[in-house]
Amino acid sequence: MKKAIVYINQFFGQLGGEDTADVAPEIREGQIGPAMEFDKELEDCEVTHTIICGDNYIGSNTEDAVNRILDMLKDLKFDLFIAGPAFQAGRYGVACGTVCKAVKDKYNVPVITSMNVENPGVEMFRKEMIIMKGGNIASKMREDIKALVAVANKMLKGEPVGPADEEGYFPTGHRHQVFLESGETAADRFMKMLRARIHNEPYVSELIIPKLDRVPIAPPVKDLKTIKIALLNTGGIVPVDNPDRIQSASATRWGRYDISNMDRLEGGVFKTVHAGFDPAAADADPNVIMPVDAMKVLLKEGVYGSLHNYFYTTVGTGTTEKEASRMAKEIIPLLQEDHVDACIMVST
């Protein structure tokens, strides 16, 4: 029987939530969390070990975490390495991609993971491995595992994995020559598509050119002493009553709050509503995410010209590109109205 190893984060490893996000990698014999379902669904393959690592730990100590995991695997025999599913969780997705790539490069075994289209790990790693198109929340776990296992079983049997749109994974950018059983040539297919296009009929190109939303880099500030700066953040810093009802994840709302008469943000007056990290430090001192205190000190020292009277906030975790773009378009006119020259965007 073939063997597989599964990588999961601290939450799905049943260690806890954000309070255990700093745990270093550890390996357990047998199946924990999602690994149990993988073990049931894989054909003629046993999940022998589960690797668990905190999202914060691998994000802040990537090289050390990867080296520890590779060392854990050195004496183990395995035919497949699975990570996730990571859904829309950005840190988890990046961790899954990072670990899968390292395992693939070091041990030359098939690797596979699953993420939602909005996960940043998709664009970072889709050319390196098969990333299945997954759901956005953990309630999609069972569906995501079934889709992943369908492809994983082909890998284990040495069967060819079909095109991305047929198998349900993100295109990897690799093209392979295949001969259709129908015998239809490329010229025949081309003429069908051309006729369809001429007659405004639906067709699907065999070479999809992705449309990239490229944002030009702004020119550098010429003179700090004359400019007005605005503060924005995706860390969810809001007044304690969260008057704009900004969601803790997958945000569709943003807020603007007056700081003209403040030298700093006070804990108990402001807090974070962000669900993607331990809020204790930000609740105690909101300036660690929204550095009003530091900006006011620099202003008094004459480092820059002036500070916009408001800061702007939303929550980044799980927030889609579409919603982020819409919110930006709503905020920009307010910045222009006050002749803001530069923005500092604080993330988490």
C-alpha positions in Angstrom: 0.0 0.0 0.0 1.2 3.5 -0.9 1.7 6.2 1.8 0.8 9.8 2.1 1.7 12.6 4.5 -0.6 15.6 5.2 0.3 19.1 6.3 -2.2 21.3 8.2 -2.1 24.4 10.4 -2.7 24.7 14.1 -6.4 25.1 13.9 -7.1 22.0 11.8 -4.4 20.2 13.8 -6.7 20.7 16.8 -4.1 22.7 18.8 -6.2 25.8 19.1 -6.8 29.1 17.2 -4.8 32.2 17.1 -3.5 31.5 20.6 -1.4 28.6 19.1 -0.5 30.2 15.8 3.1 30.5 16.9 3.7 26.8 17.5 6.7 25.3 15.7 6.3 22.3 13.3 5.5 19.0 14.8 4.8 15.6 13.3 2.3 13.0 14.6 1.9 9.4 13.6 -1.5 8.7 12.1 -4.2 11.1 11.0 -5.5 14.3 12.6 -8.3 16.5 11.4 -8.6 16.6 7.6 -6.0 13.8 7.4 -8.6 11.4 8.6 -10.9 12.2 5.7 -8.0 11.9 3.2 -7.1 8.5 4.7 -10.7 7.3 4.0 -10.9 8.7 0.5 -7.5 7.8 -1.0 -7.4 4.5 -2.9 -4.8 1.9 -1.8 -3.0 4.6 0.1 -2.6 5.2 3.9 -2.0 8.6 5.5 0.8 7.6 7.8 1.7 11.0 9.4 0.3 14.5 9.9 2.5 17.5 10.1 1.1 20.5 12.1 2.6 24.1 12.1 1.3 27.4 13.3 0.5 29.9 10.6 2.4 32.7 12.4 5.4 30.5 13.0 5.9 29.5 9.4 5.1 33.1 8.2 7.7 34.6 10.5 10.3 31.8 10.5 9.8 30.4 7.0 13.3 29.0 6.4 13.5 27.4 9.9 10.0 25.9 9.6 10.6 24.5 6.1 14.0 23.0 7.2 12.4 21.4 10.3 9.6 19.8 8.1 12.1 18.5 5.5 14.1 17.0 8.3 11.1 15.3 9.8 10.5 13.6 6.4 14.0 12.5 5.7 13.6 9.0 7.1 10.0 8.4 6.0 8.8 6.7 2.9 5.9 8.4 1.2 4.4 8.6 -2.3 2.3 11.7 -2.0 2.3 14.9 0.0 -1.0 16.8 0.6 -1.4 20.3 2.2 -4.6 21.9 3.3 -7.3 22.6 2.1 -6.5 26.2 2.9 -9.8 27.8 1.7 -9.5 31.6 1.7 -7.0 31.8 4.6 -4.1 33.7 3.2 -1.4 32.8 5.7 -2.5 29.1 5.6 -2.5 29.1 1.8 1.0 30.6 1.5 2.2 28.1 4.1 0.7 25.1 2.1 2.3 26.3 -1.1 5.7 27.0 0.6 5.8 23.5 2.2 4.6 21.7 -0.9 7.2 23.3 -3.1 10.0 22.5 -0.7 8.9 18.9 -0.4 8.6 18.5 -4.2 12.0 20.0 -4.8 13.7 18.0 -2.0 12.0 14.6 -2.3 10.7 14.6 -5.9 7.2 13.3 -4.9 3.9 14.5 -6.2 2.4 17.3 -4.1 -1.1 18.7 -4.2 -3.1 21.3 -2.2 -6.4 23.2 -2.4 -7.2 26.9 -2.1 -9.9 29.4 -2.9 -9.4 31.7 -5.9 -9.0 34.7 -3.6 -6.1 33.1 -1.6 -2.8 34.8 -2.4 -1.1 31.4 -2.4 -2.8 30.6 -5.7 -0.9 33.2 -7.7 2.3 32.5 -5.8 2.4 28.8 -6.3 0.0 27.6 -9.1 2.9 27.3 -11.6 4.8 25.1 -9.1 2.1 22.5 -8.3 -1.5 21.5 -8.7 -3.7 23.7 -6.6 -7.4 22.5 -6.6 -10.1 25.2 -6.8 -11.5 25.1 -3.3 -14.3 26.8 -1.3 -13.9 30.0 0.7 -14.8 28.6 4.1 -14.2 25.5 6.1 -17.7 24.2 5.6 -16.6 23.3 2.1 -14.0 20.9 3.5 -15.7 17.7 2.5 -16.3 18.9 -1.1 -12.7 20.2 -1.4 -11.2 17.0 -0.1 -13.3 14.9 -2.6 -12.1 17.0 -5.5 -8.5 16.9 -4.3 -8.5 13.2 -3.8 -9.9 12.5 -7.3 -6.8 14.0 -8.8 -4.5 12.6 -6.0 -5.6 9.1 -6.8 -4.5 9.6 -10.5 -1.2 10.8 -9.3 -0.8 7.7 -7.1 -1.7 5.4 -9.9 0.6 7.1 -12.4 -2.3 8.1 -14.6 -2.1 11.4 -16.5 -3.9 14.3 -14.9 -6.2 16.0 -17.4 -6.5 19.7 -18.3 -7.2 22.2 -15.5 -10.7 23.0 -16.6 -11.7 19.4 -16.6 -10.0 18.3 -13.3 -10.8 21.5 -11.4 -7.4 22.9 -10.6 -5.9 26.3 -11.4 -4.0 26.5 -14.7 -0.3 25.9 -14.1 0.9 27.7 -17.3 2.2 24.4 -18.8 0.9 23.2 -22.1 1.2 19.5 -23.2 0.8 18.0 -26.6 -2.1 15.5 -26.8 -3.8 13.7 -29.6 -7.6 13.6 -29.4 -9.3 10.2 -29.8 -11.7 11.9 -32.2 -8.8 12.6 -34.6 -9.9 16.3 -34.9 -6.9 18.4 -35.8 -5.9 21.8 -34.5 -6.9 23.3 -37.9 -10.4 21.8 -37.6 -10.8 23.2 -34.1 -9.5 26.6 -35.1 -12.0 26.9 -37.9 -14.8 25.9 -35.5 -13.8 28.7 -33.1 -13.4 31.2 -36.0 -16.9 30.5 -37.3 -18.3 30.7 -33.8 -16.7 34.1 -33.3 -17.8 35.5 -36.7 -21.4 34.4 -35.9 -21.2 35.7 -32.2 -21.6 32.2 -30.9 -20.0 31.0 -27.7 -16.6 29.3 -27.8 -13.7 28.7 -25.5 -10.2 29.5 -26.6 -7.5 26.8 -26.1 -5.0 29.5 -25.1 -6.5 31.8 -22.5 -4.5 35.0 -22.0 -5.0 36.2 -18.4 -6.0 39.8 -18.0 -3.7 41.3 -15.4 -4.8 44.4 -13.5 -1.4 46.2 -13.5 -1.2 49.3 -11.2 1.6 51.7 -12.3 4.1 52.5 -9.5 3.6 56.0 -8.3 6.5 58.5 -8.7 8.5 59.1 -5.5 7.7 62.0 -3.2 10.1 64.9 -4.1 9.9 66.8 -0.8 8.6 65.2 2.4 8.5 68.6 4.2 5.7 69.9 1.9 3.4 66.9 1.5 0.2 65.8 3.2 0.1 62.1 4.2 -2.9 59.9 5.0 -3.0 56.7 7.0 -5.0 53.6 5.8 -5.0 50.1 7.1 -6.4 46.6 6.5 -6.0 45.6 10.2 -9.5 46.5 11.2 -8.8 49.3 13.7 -12.1 50.9 14.6 -13.7 52.7 17.5 -14.8 50.1 20.1 -18.4 50.2 19.1 -17.5 49.6 15.4 -20.0 52.2 14.1 -19.6 51.2 10.5 -20.2 47.5 11.3 -17.0 46.4 9.4 -17.0 42.6 9.1 -14.2 40.7 10.8 -13.5 38.8 7.6 -14.5 39.0 3.9 -15.1 42.7 4.5 -17.5 44.8 2.3 -17.4 47.9 4.5 -14.8 50.5 5.5 -14.6 53.3 8.0 -13.1 56.8 8.3 -12.3 58.2 11.7 -11.1 61.6 12.9 -7.7 61.8 14.5 -7.1 65.6 14.1 -7.2 66.1 17.9 -5.4 62.9 19.0 -1.7 62.3 19.6 -2.3 58.5 19.7 -5.0 55.9 19.5 -6.0 54.7 23.0 -6.8 51.1 23.9 -10.4 50.9 25.1 -11.3 53.7 22.7 -10.2 51.9 19.6 -9.8 48.1 19.0 -9.3 45.7 16.1 -12.2 43.6 14.6 -9.8 41.6 12.4 -10.4 37.8 12.7 -7.1 36.8 11.1 -4.7 37.3 14.0 -4.6 37.4 17.9 -6.2 40.8 18.7 -4.6 41.2 22.2 -1.7 43.4 21.2 -3.8 45.6 18.8 -6.6 46.0 21.4 -4.1 47.0 24.1 -2.3 49.5 21.8 -4.0 50.2 18.5 -1.0 52.2 17.3 0.9 48.9 16.6 -1.3 48.7 13.5 -2.4 52.2 13.0 0.7 54.3 13.9 -0.9 57.6 14.7 1.5 58.1 17.6 4.6 57.8 15.5 3.1 59.9 12.7 2.3 62.7 15.2 5.8 62.7 16.6 7.3 62.9 13.1 4.9 65.7 12.3 6.0 67.7 15.3 9.7 67.1 14.3 9.0 68.6 10.9 9.8 65.4 9.0 6.8 65.9 6.7 4.3 68.6 6.0 0.9 67.6 7.4 -1.3 64.7 8.3 -4.7 64.1 6.9 -7.4 64.5 9.6 -8.8 61.0 9.2 -7.6 57.5 8.9 -9.3 54.8 6.9 -9.8 51.2 7.8 -11.1 47.9 6.6 -10.3 44.2 7.2 -8.1 42.4 4.7 -8.6 38.7 5.6 -10.8 37.0 3.0 -11.7 40.3 1.4 -12.0 39.9 -2.4 -10.1 41.9 -5.0 -13.4 43.1 -6.3 -14.6 44.5 -3.0 -11.2 45.9 -2.2 -11.2 47.8 -5.5 -14.6 49.1 -4.9 -13.7 50.4 -1.5 -10.6 52.1 -2.8 -12.6 53.9 -5.4 -14.9 55.2 -2.7 -12.0 56.4 -0.5 -9.9 58.0 -3.2 -12.2 61.0 -3.8 -12.0 61.9 -0.1 -8.3 61.9 -0.2 -8.2 64.0 -3.4 -10.7 66.4 -1.9 -8.2 67.1 0.9 -5.2 67.3 -1.5 -3.5 64.2 0.0 -0.1 63.7 -1.7 0.9 60.2 -0.3 -0.7 57.4 1.7 0.8 54.9 4.1 -1.1 51.6 3.9 -0.5 49.5 7.0 -1.3 45.8 6.6 -1.0 42.9 9.0 
